[in-house]
Amino acid sequence: MNSLKVRQITRLARNFGTTTKNNFKVAVVGASGGIGQPLSLLLKRHELVSKLSIYDVMRTPGVFTDLSHIDTKASIEGFQCAENLPAALDEAQVVLLVGGVARQPGMKRDDLFNKNASVVEEVTTVVAAKCPKALFAIVTNPVNSCVPLAAEILKKKNVFDPKRLFGVTTLDLVRSRTFISEILKVAPSKVLMPVIGGHSGITIVPVLSQCKPPLKLDKEKTKKLVERIQHAGTEVVKAKDLDGGGSATLSMAHSAAVFTDALLKGLKGDCPPVKCSYVASDVTECAFFSTALKLGKNGVEKNLGLPKLNEDEEKLFCAAVEQLKKDIQKGVDYFKKKNKDDKKGKKC
Ligand code: LMR
């Protein structure tokens, strides 16, 4: 009898010890925009989200009320105006930044930096103050420069944890799988491959030689496919020009939700999901680089490093590294300049 009791107690204790958490607060910043709305919808339906906090500078009440009628588990909070951003992010475990302006035809992602840097600055400052342990994922473009800028701000506030800051590059993989599945005539879910580097033009390096199932294309077709993947965002921008303008919103929301799902599963302690994301890294000469990551309870558990590259991919990789160095420097320089200006403005 006694031994049974002990066994029961032990089992109970073990269960407590391994109990996984299913309830996470996720905040979407920029929730009323083209990406923010579908992303918020997808997260409202996510089984691991118990509280969804949505924030935007305008149109939040409508989006909030609309989402609040959906009969899923996540409770919803809505916030508008900069003064309420701290409340929106308070104790969030995952923060997704999707706000800022989108590309128009003829623009590169990099052209958005001067407009979107101030959004990144404002939101990162509040992340540092209200939820420094949150996993912070940036979708706002140009990701290649916005993530280094956010890192500088977090460093200045003494809360930078390289395991918790992410640039979302999932859409590059989502597109690659879709295009390849059409060529191979298999389900997109069957296509596995890494897409490394950054999230813009030549910094996007799809490693087609590692594709499973194998993709056997001649050099010319491979080149065309790589270029399509690298410039797929522009394909959407051009198509949307006929229809009011803007860039990818639905496929980006889907991709951000796929990435958030992996972050949440990692936080929960599920079998660690592997995803490529643009993070602080020492895998290459670039201070930030996207490679496959094992995710866990504290964000990045392990950087799986560079995949094997063939000769042509080596060339793509080198071009990506050169461009990325400049993109990263742009984020860092903005921070330095801003800091200098702030000091100048300070009066004793
Ligand atoms: C995309 O890849 O579609 C997004 O980064 C938006 C853009 O400007 O291309």
Residues whose N, C-alpha, C, O or C-beta is under 5 A from the ligand:
A	BS01	LMR	R103 G233 T234 S247 A248
